[in-house]
């Protein structure tokens, strides 16, 4: 049965790409390519179908290579599993011994960065974070059509306490390892040591601690981006196959071509008044998160000066 036993399930924009790169480099682990197949999130059906891994056969094929077969562990990193109602229960039904890694970040910082990601993936069309946040508070959708409305439900994405509470309601605490983004940034070696201990990995391997997936780029061509990610119906099937191939291939020419499709852009920032608004809204949930994981997160609920 080609199903992973290690799942890096979120939260988005909280260092999961770096954690995935560390794990993928370990000789005992085979990490899926792409990092996020979304297979177990059946309650995000269009997202799953869009990226091409909605069937069991297509999912298991990600772990069918000789290297995957020879590895002690298989892993994947779909960050929306943290919010999915069915992903973790369905995983546990098939792999009771599965272990889960959850990266956590100050919610307002997470959401500002995440909003940029949703713009890039064409799930969002409002470029101003504050406007998108307040629209979401009113239960309104963007003018574009997201692959799933939950992807642009910013209050839900920011309620990490509620997500972790649901998670711990279905799996034992001993099967979950939490990584705080602040710790990952300040002490990557210590973060890696804790993660390796949790997974029972040999201590001889030491990953590179380079930064991965910083929110400092966007696509060069809006027309090309829409053609490949929101194609007309006639082109939907071939474009889906192209996306799937581009996410799984190791062809250096393809990697070079993809890199040329992006341009640098400043990291997103918002003013202190908006940061205070978001922080205050999520404060109670953030305090609950701290209690659930046994960590002092008071710095995450401190309101910046206006």
C-alpha positions in Angstrom: 0.0 0.0 0.0 1.7 3.2 -1.2 0.3 5.6 1.4 2.5 8.0 3.4 2.8 7.7 7.2 4.1 11.2 7.7 1.9 14.3 7.0 2.9 17.9 7.1 -0.6 19.4 7.3 -0.2 23.1 7.7 -0.6 25.8 8.5 0.0 27.6 5.2 2.8 30.3 5.1 4.2 29.0 8.3 7.4 27.4 7.1 6.0 24.2 5.7 8.0 24.5 2.5 11.3 24.6 4.5 10.2 21.7 6.7 9.3 19.7 3.6 12.7 20.4 2.1 14.4 19.3 5.3 12.4 16.1 5.4 12.9 15.4 1.6 16.6 15.6 2.1 16.7 12.9 4.7 17.8 9.5 3.3 15.1 7.7 5.3 12.2 9.7 3.9 10.6 10.0 0.5 8.6 13.2 0.2 6.0 13.5 -2.5 6.6 15.6 -5.6 4.6 17.8 -5.7 4.6 18.7 -2.0 0.8 19.2 -1.9 -1.3 16.6 -3.7 -4.4 17.5 -1.7 -5.7 13.9 -2.2 -7.3 13.4 1.3 -9.2 16.7 1.3 -12.3 15.4 -0.4 -14.2 18.4 1.0 -12.1 20.5 -1.4 -13.2 18.7 -4.6 -12.3 21.3 -7.2 -8.9 21.9 -5.6 -8.2 18.2 -5.8 -9.4 17.9 -9.4 -7.5 21.0 -10.5 -4.1 19.6 -9.4 -4.8 16.2 -10.8 -4.6 13.8 -7.9 -8.2 13.1 -7.1 -8.0 9.3 -7.6 -6.3 6.7 -5.4 -4.3 5.5 -8.4 -2.9 8.9 -9.2 -2.1 9.5 -5.6 -0.3 6.2 -5.0 1.6 6.7 -8.2 3.4 9.6 -6.5 5.0 7.0 -4.2 5.7 4.2 -6.6 9.2 5.0 -7.7 12.1 2.8 -6.7 13.4 5.4 -4.3 10.0 5.7 -2.6 9.7 2.0 -2.3 13.1 1.8 -0.7 12.5 4.6 1.8 11.7 3.9 5.4 9.0 6.6 5.4 6.8 8.3 2.8 5.6 11.8 3.4 3.5 14.5 1.9 2.6 18.1 2.8 -0.9 19.3 1.9 -1.5 22.3 4.1 -5.3 22.4 3.7 -5.6 19.1 5.6 -5.4 21.2 8.8 -8.8 22.8 7.8 -10.4 19.8 6.1 -13.2 18.1 8.0 -12.4 14.7 6.5 -8.7 14.5 5.6 -7.2 13.5 8.9 -10.0 11.0 9.9 -9.7 9.4 6.5 -5.9 9.1 6.7 -6.2 7.5 10.2 -8.7 5.0 8.9 -6.1 3.8 6.4 -2.9 4.5 8.4 -3.6 4.4 12.2 0.0 4.9 13.0 0.3 8.1 10.9 2.1 11.1 12.4 1.3 14.7 11.8 3.4 17.8 11.7 1.7 21.2 12.2 3.6 24.5 11.7 2.0 27.5 13.4 2.6 31.2 12.9 1.2 34.5 14.3 -2.2 34.6 12.6 -2.0 38.2 11.3 1.4 37.5 9.7 0.1 34.2 8.3 -3.0 35.9 6.7 -1.1 38.8 5.1 1.2 36.3 3.4 -1.5 33.9 2.6 -3.6 36.6 0.9 -0.7 37.1 -1.5 -0.7 33.4 -2.3 -4.4 33.4 -3.0 -3.9 36.3 -5.4 -1.2 34.3 -7.2 -3.3 31.2 -7.4 -6.3 33.2 -8.8 -8.6 32.4 -5.9 -8.6 36.0 -4.9 -8.9 39.2 -7.0 -8.9 41.9 -4.3 -5.3 43.2 -4.0 -5.8 45.1 -0.8 -5.6 42.8 2.2 -7.8 44.9 4.5 -10.6 45.0 1.9 -10.4 41.3 1.3 -10.4 40.6 5.1 -13.4 42.7 5.8 -15.3 41.3 2.8 -14.6 37.8 4.2 -15.9 38.9 7.6 -19.2 39.8 5.9 -19.3 36.3 4.4 -18.9 37.6 0.8 -16.9 36.0 -2.0 -14.4 37.6 -4.3 -15.5 38.7 -7.8 -13.5 35.8 -9.2 -14.4 32.1 -8.6 -12.0 30.4 -6.2 -11.4 26.7 -6.4 -13.1 26.5 -3.1 -14.7 29.3 -1.0 -13.0 28.0 2.1 -9.7 29.0 0.6 -10.6 32.7 0.9 -12.4 32.4 4.2 -9.7 34.4 6.0 -11.2 34.2 9.5 -11.4 30.4 9.2 -7.8 30.2 8.0 -6.6 32.4 10.8 -8.4 30.4 13.6 -5.6 28.1 14.2 -6.9 27.3 17.7 -10.2 25.9 16.2 -8.2 23.9 13.7 -5.9 22.4 16.2 -8.8 21.7 18.6 -10.5 19.7 15.9 -7.3 17.9 15.1 -6.6 16.9 18.7 -10.2 15.6 18.9 -9.4 12.8 16.4 -5.8 11.9 17.0 -3.7 11.4 20.2 -1.4 14.3 21.2 1.6 12.0 20.9 1.0 11.7 17.1 1.3 15.4 16.5 4.4 17.6 16.5 4.0 21.4 16.5 6.5 23.8 15.1 6.3 27.5 15.9 7.4 29.7 13.0 9.3 32.0 15.4 11.4 29.1 16.6 12.0 27.8 13.1 13.3 31.2 12.1 15.4 31.9 15.2 16.7 28.3 15.7 16.3 26.1 12.7 18.9 23.6 14.0 16.9 23.2 17.2 13.7 22.9 15.3 15.1 20.2 13.1 16.4 18.3 16.1 13.0 18.3 17.7 11.3 17.2 14.5 13.9 14.4 14.0 13.3 13.1 17.5 9.5 13.1 17.0 9.9 11.0 13.8 12.6 8.8 15.2 15.1 9.7 12.4 18.8 9.0 12.6 20.7 12.0 13.8 23.5 11.8 11.3 21.7 13.9 8.6 21.7 17.7 8.8 19.6 19.7 6.3 20.5 23.0 4.7 18.6 25.8 6.5 18.0 28.1 3.5 14.8 30.1 3.3 12.1 28.6 1.1 9.0 30.0 -0.5 9.3 33.6 0.7 6.3 35.7 -0.4 8.4 37.9 -2.7 7.3 37.0 -6.2 4.3 37.0 -8.5 3.6 35.9 -12.1 4.9 37.9 -15.0 1.9 37.5 -17.3 -1.7 37.6 -16.1 -2.9 36.2 -19.4 -0.6 33.2 -19.3 -1.4 32.6 -15.7 -5.2 32.5 -16.3 -4.7 30.3 -19.4 -2.8 27.7 -17.4 -4.8 27.9 -14.1 -8.3 28.9 -15.2 -8.5 27.8 -18.8 -11.6 27.7 -21.0 -13.5 24.4 -20.8 -12.1 23.2 -24.1 -8.6 23.4 -22.7 -9.3 22.3 -19.1 -8.2 18.7 -19.5 -4.9 19.3 -21.4 -4.0 22.1 -19.0 -4.7 19.9 -16.0 -2.3 17.3 -17.4 0.3 20.0 -18.1 0.0 21.3 -14.5 0.4 17.8 -13.1 3.4 17.2 -15.3 5.0 20.5 -14.4 4.6 19.8 -10.6 6.1 16.3 -10.8 8.8 16.5 -13.5 12.5 16.9 -12.6 13.3 18.1 -16.1 15.8 21.1 -15.7 14.4 22.8 -18.8 10.9 22.8 -17.3 12.3 24.2 -14.1 14.1 26.9 -15.9 11.0 27.8 -17.9 8.8 27.9 -14.8 11.3 30.2 -13.0 11.1 32.7 -15.9 7.4 33.0 -15.5 7.9 34.8 -12.2 9.1 38.2 -11.2 10.2 39.7 -7.9 7.8 41.7 -5.9 7.9 43.3 -2.4 6.7 41.2 0.4 3.1 42.2 1.4 2.7 44.6 4.3 -0.2 46.2 6.1 -0.4 49.1 8.5 -0.7 48.9 12.3 -4.4 49.7 12.4 -5.3 46.7 10.2 -2.9 44.4 12.1 -4.6 45.5 15.3 -8.0 44.8 13.8 -7.1 41.2 12.7 -5.1 40.5 16.0 -8.0 41.6 18.2 -10.5 39.5 16.1 -8.5 36.3 16.5 -7.1 36.9 20.0 -9.5 34.6 21.8 -8.8 31.8 19.4 -5.1 32.4 19.6 -5.2 32.1 23.4 -7.0 28.8 23.1 -4.3 27.6 20.7 -1.6 28.4 23.3 -3.5 26.4 25.9 -3.9 23.5 23.5 -0.2 23.2 22.6 1.1 24.3 26.0 2.9 27.3 24.7 2.9 31.0 25.7 1.6 32.8 22.7 0.9 36.1 24.4 3.2 37.9 22.0 0.9 36.8 19.2 -2.1 38.6 20.8 -0.3 41.8 21.7 -2.0 44.6 19.7 0.5 46.8 17.8 0.2 50.5 18.3 -2.1 52.3 15.9 
